Amino acid sequence: MAGVGLISAATAAALLLALVAAPAAAQTITLVELDPVYERGDKIVISGSVEPRVGEIPVTIQVKRGSNVIAVDQLKVSRDGSFATIINTDGDVWEVGAHSVQAAYQQGATARQEFEISSMPVEAGPEAVEGASTVDLGDGEEGRIQYTITGGTVTDMALSREGLGLTVYVSAESAGTISLTASRAYFDARADGCEGADEEFIVIVDGRQVDHTVERGESENVIGVDFFEDEGRIQIVGTCVIPEFGAAAVALAAASAAAVAAAGLGARGRTFA
């Protein structure tokens, strides 16, 4: 039977040196592909795997916008080499634009994914409420004025012959707007005792003269007015109201406008975002 061969000391040393000098297995890290676009407020799942896993060494995650680091995390690697986390994109650091996620592990192993934040959240505005109010037209007759309001509720509405227009009472829980659709036969702003050309309405909210919008129709006016929280009385002053007052109406409307201007009430151009 042949004997077992022996190796020289020099050969053994060479083999040991080769084993020590052999490079360790290269580390690799991968990220699961992200969606290309997210909206601010979305939750983003960041996950991936490493090969091979090295003890308890974590994966480092960085989220960047340009060169700015906006989130950092260290993730435990499971026995199978996987890792995962969830990032919430709700917060002041998140802006519309390009972002990136970079994962780093041992021996310089890195992986990178890019995504976009497409839009900032928009706070829901006050819900619009539609309705109609009945107004006294005189001689036992009634009319209806349609409205749409946000930020409050309409509590009452009345034609005012002394004020040559409409007075609307609202309960304003927040800043809002009201749009009123009224027959031009109820009240209007026109020259020559409501027989001539259209003229401007005057709108006063709690004693302040304010800007407004008017859409003129053949038989109706649509008047839009903004208001602030806790304001309650909206006066729309024209030149005539049922029953028409002719020339006297024009004079009274002019006097009302002059009184508002002389008092210097409020400022025009008040609008809401």
C-alpha positions in Angstrom: 0.0 0.0 0.0 1.4 3.3 -1.0 2.2 5.7 1.8 0.8 9.2 2.3 3.0 11.8 0.7 4.4 14.6 2.8 4.8 18.2 1.6 7.7 20.3 2.4 7.6 23.2 4.8 8.1 25.7 2.0 5.1 24.3 0.1 2.8 24.4 3.2 3.8 28.0 3.8 3.0 28.9 0.2 -0.5 27.3 0.4 -1.2 29.1 3.7 -0.2 32.5 2.1 -2.5 31.8 -0.8 -5.4 31.2 1.5 -4.8 34.3 3.5 -4.4 36.5 0.4 -7.6 35.2 -1.3 -10.1 38.1 -1.6 -13.3 37.9 0.4 -16.6 37.4 -1.6 -17.7 40.7 -3.1 -20.7 42.4 -1.4 -23.7 43.3 -3.5 -26.8 45.3 -2.6 -30.0 45.7 -4.6 -33.1 47.9 -4.2 -36.6 46.9 -5.3 -37.7 49.3 -8.0 -39.7 52.3 -6.8 -42.7 53.9 -8.5 -41.5 56.9 -10.7 -43.9 59.4 -9.1 -45.4 59.9 -5.6 -47.6 62.6 -4.2 -46.6 64.3 -1.0 -48.1 62.4 1.9 -47.7 59.0 0.3 -45.8 56.3 2.1 -42.9 54.9 0.2 -41.7 51.3 0.8 -38.0 51.0 0.5 -36.7 47.4 0.4 -33.9 45.3 -1.0 -31.4 42.6 -0.3 -27.6 42.1 0.3 -25.4 39.2 -0.6 -23.8 37.9 1.4 -25.1 39.0 4.8 -22.3 40.0 7.2 -23.3 39.4 10.8 -25.4 42.2 12.4 -24.0 45.0 10.2 -27.0 47.2 9.1 -27.8 48.8 5.7 -27.7 52.6 5.7 -30.4 54.4 3.8 -30.2 58.0 2.7 -33.0 60.0 0.9 -31.8 63.1 -0.9 -33.3 66.0 -2.7 -30.5 67.1 -4.9 -27.4 67.2 -2.6 -29.5 67.7 0.5 -30.0 64.7 2.8 -33.6 64.8 4.1 -33.9 61.3 5.7 -31.4 58.8 7.1 -32.1 55.3 8.5 -30.1 52.2 9.4 -31.9 48.9 8.7 -31.4 45.5 10.2 -30.7 42.8 7.7 -32.7 39.6 8.0 -31.0 36.2 7.9 -32.0 35.8 4.3 -30.3 39.1 3.4 -33.5 41.2 3.0 -34.3 44.6 4.5 -37.2 47.0 4.3 -38.5 50.3 5.8 -41.4 52.7 5.1 -40.8 56.5 4.6 -43.6 58.9 5.1 -43.4 61.9 2.7 -45.5 64.1 4.9 -43.5 67.0 6.3 -41.9 70.3 5.6 -38.7 68.8 4.2 -40.6 67.2 1.3 -41.0 69.4 -1.8 -42.1 68.9 -5.4 -39.2 67.7 -7.6 -36.6 64.9 -8.0 -35.5 62.7 -5.1 -33.2 59.7 -4.7 -32.7 56.8 -2.3 -29.3 55.3 -1.8 -28.6 52.1 0.1 -25.0 51.4 1.3 -23.5 48.2 2.8 -20.1 46.7 3.4 -17.1 47.1 1.0 -18.6 50.1 -0.7 -21.6 48.3 -2.0 -24.3 50.7 -3.0 -27.6 50.9 -4.9 -29.7 53.9 -5.9 -33.3 54.6 -7.0 -34.8 57.9 -8.1 -38.4 59.1 -7.9 -40.4 62.4 -8.1 -42.7 64.1 -5.7 -45.4 65.4 -8.0 -47.5 67.8 -5.9 -48.0 69.3 -2.5 -51.2 68.5 -0.6 -54.0 71.0 -1.0 -56.2 71.5 2.0 -59.8 71.0 1.3 -61.7 74.3 1.2 -65.1 74.8 2.8 -67.8 72.8 1.3 -70.2 74.7 -1.0 -73.8 74.7 0.1 -76.6 75.6 -2.3 -80.0 76.9 -1.3 -82.7 79.5 -1.8 -84.4 82.1 0.3 -87.9 83.5 0.0 -88.2 87.3 0.0 -91.2 89.6 0.3 -92.0 91.4 -3.0 -94.9 93.3 -1.5 -98.7 93.0 -2.2 -98.7 89.5 -0.8 -96.2 88.2 -3.4 -93.0 86.3 -2.7 -89.8 85.7 -4.7 -86.9 83.3 -4.4 -83.2 84.1 -4.6 -80.8 81.2 -5.2 -77.4 81.2 -3.6 -74.3 79.1 -3.1 -72.2 79.7 0.0 -68.9 78.4 1.4 -67.6 79.0 4.9 -71.0 79.7 6.5 -74.8 79.5 6.3 -77.5 81.9 5.2 -79.7 82.8 8.2 -82.0 85.4 6.5 -82.5 87.5 3.4 -84.7 90.5 2.7 -85.2 93.1 0.1 -84.8 96.6 1.5 -86.6 99.4 -0.2 -84.9 102.0 2.0 -81.5 100.4 1.1 -82.4 100.0 -2.6 -81.3 96.4 -2.7 -80.8 93.1 -0.8 -79.6 92.5 2.7 -78.3 89.0 3.4 -77.5 87.7 6.9 -74.9 84.9 7.2 -73.3 82.9 10.0 -69.7 82.8 8.9 -67.7 79.9 10.6 -64.7 80.8 8.4 -63.7 83.0 5.5 -65.9 82.2 2.5 -67.9 83.5 -0.4 -71.5 83.7 -1.4 -72.9 83.8 -4.9 -76.5 85.2 -5.3 -78.7 84.7 -8.3 -81.6 87.2 -8.3 -84.1 88.4 -10.8 -83.5 91.8 -12.1 -87.1 92.6 -11.5 -86.5 92.2 -7.7 -83.7 94.8 -7.5 -81.1 96.2 -9.9 -78.5 98.8 -10.5 -79.4 100.8 -13.6 -79.6 104.4 -14.7 -82.7 106.4 -15.1 -84.8 104.7 -12.5 -83.9 101.2 -13.7 -84.7 102.0 -17.3 -81.2 102.9 -18.5 -77.8 101.4 -18.8 -76.3 99.1 -16.2 -74.5 100.7 -13.3 -72.3 99.4 -10.5 -73.8 97.8 -7.3 -72.3 98.9 -4.0 -71.6 96.0 -1.6 -71.1 96.5 2.1 -70.0 93.7 4.5 -70.5 94.6 8.2 -70.0 98.3 7.4 -67.1 97.9 5.0 -67.4 98.6 1.3 -65.9 95.7 -0.5 -65.2 94.5 -4.1 -67.5 92.0 -5.6 -68.3 90.3 -8.9 -71.4 90.7 -11.1 -72.5 88.6 -14.1 -75.3 90.4 -15.9 -77.9 88.3 -17.6 -81.0 89.4 -19.5 -83.3 88.6 -16.6 -80.9 87.8 -13.7 -77.8 89.1 -11.9 -75.3 86.8 -10.3 -73.4 88.7 -7.6 -70.4 87.2 -5.8 -69.2 88.5 -2.4 -66.3 87.4 -0.2 -66.5 87.6 3.6 -64.3 86.8 6.6 -65.0 84.7 9.6 -67.6 86.0 12.0 -68.9 88.6 9.6 -72.7 88.5 9.4 -74.4 91.3 7.3 -74.0 91.7 3.6 -75.8 94.7 1.9 -76.1 94.9 -1.9 -77.1 98.4 -2.9 -78.5 99.1 -6.3 -80.7 101.9 -7.7 -84.2 100.3 -7.6 -86.1 97.6 -5.8 -89.7 96.4 -6.1 -91.8 98.6 -6.3 -89.6 100.9 -8.4 -89.1 104.4 -7.1 -88.0 106.1 -10.4 -85.8 109.2 -10.1 -86.1 109.1 -6.3 -84.3 105.8 -6.3 -81.4 107.1 -8.2 -81.0 110.1 -5.8 -81.2 107.8 -2.8 -78.7 105.4 -4.2 -76.3 108.2 -5.0 -76.7 109.5 -1.4 -75.9 106.0 -0.1 -72.8 105.7 -2.2 -71.6 109.2 -1.0 -72.2 108.2 2.6 -70.1 105.1 2.3 -67.3 106.9 0.5 -67.3 109.7 3.1 -67.1 107.3 5.9 -64.1 105.7 4.3 -65.3 102.2 5.3 -63.0 99.3 4.5 -60.8 98.8 1.5 -61.6 97.5 -1.9 -59.8 94.5 -3.4 -60.1 92.2 -0.4 -59.9 88.6 -1.8 -59.2 85.2 -0.4 -56.8 82.5 -1.5 
